[in-house]
Amino acid sequence: MQIAHVGRALNALTRREVTKFVEQRGRLLSALVRPLVWLVALGAGFYNVFGMSIVAPYKTYTLYQVYMVPGLLGMILLFHGMQSSLSMVYDREMGVMRLLLTAPLPRWMLLLCKLIAGTTLSVITSYVFIAVCILFDVTFEPVSWLTVLPALVASGLMLGALGLFLSVHIGQLENFASTMNFVIFPMFFFSTALYPLWRLQESGSPVLYYAAQANPFTHAVELIRFALYGQFEPTAAGIVTGATALFFLLAVIGYNPQRGMIRRAPQPA
């Protein structure tokens, strides 16, 4: 295996993902509208983490919205990870992935390039969301745009690896689309995306508290949250790194390029 081959494979897959994303403009719009609706609606309508009611001053809404941003960034990464893997299921059905595996690279390297390409796209979308948040008076220090980058990359890789693992064990496109709902929403709501962990503990919900603690998405959100304030959370970083390695390893072990591939009827002679 040569470094030049790896570079060409990574460049080709990244350009393919970005080109598909640009051509499908609705994907960018939906990727931004979803978290923005949550930012506006929940920021102004929920009983927020500071214990203030919905009649609280506007600045209180803004404080809660600032708290929500890391969770909404995690939402973007989570949906992108799932959609990227959904695309891989489609490519596998069409036989595209089997063609990619004819490249002179190990299988794990091609899957890693696919993962990095999807993560690159999700990180770009996350930065677009942070920029749009400025319109809603939800801002961070300029240095935060740099300090949050490693956290976004690490979290994007973990959630992309999770999607990759799910796509390996799901044969048909229709099954994967329905399975995403059983992964995305529990991961998002059983986390600290919308409320801090201590609130769950104080509310007398030990099941939700321990579920949130065991949820890797919680630690991805906390890693992003600390990074936005120029801080490093070692526990979250360790769990995110370990989960990424585990999900990717399971995906590589179980990957079968012919799983769910559409069989074409033989043509008459």
Secondary structure as GFF3:
##gff-version 3
##sequence-region A 1 269
A	DSSP	alpha_helix	3	23	.	.	.	ID=ss1
A	DSSP	alpha_helix	25	45	.	.	.	ID=ss2
A	DSSP	alpha_helix	58	94	.	.	.	ID=ss3
A	DSSP	alpha_helix	96	100	.	.	.	ID=ss4
A	DSSP	alpha_helix	107	133	.	.	.	ID=ss5
A	DSSP	three_ten_helix	134	136	.	.	.	ID=ss6
A	DSSP	alpha_helix	144	147	.	.	.	ID=ss7
A	DSSP	alpha_helix	149	168	.	.	.	ID=ss8
A	DSSP	alpha_helix	173	189	.	.	.	ID=ss9
A	DSSP	alpha_helix	197	202	.	.	.	ID=ss10
A	DSSP	alpha_helix	206	214	.	.	.	ID=ss11
A	DSSP	alpha_helix	216	228	.	.	.	ID=ss12
A	DSSP	alpha_helix	234	254	.	.	.	ID=ss13
###
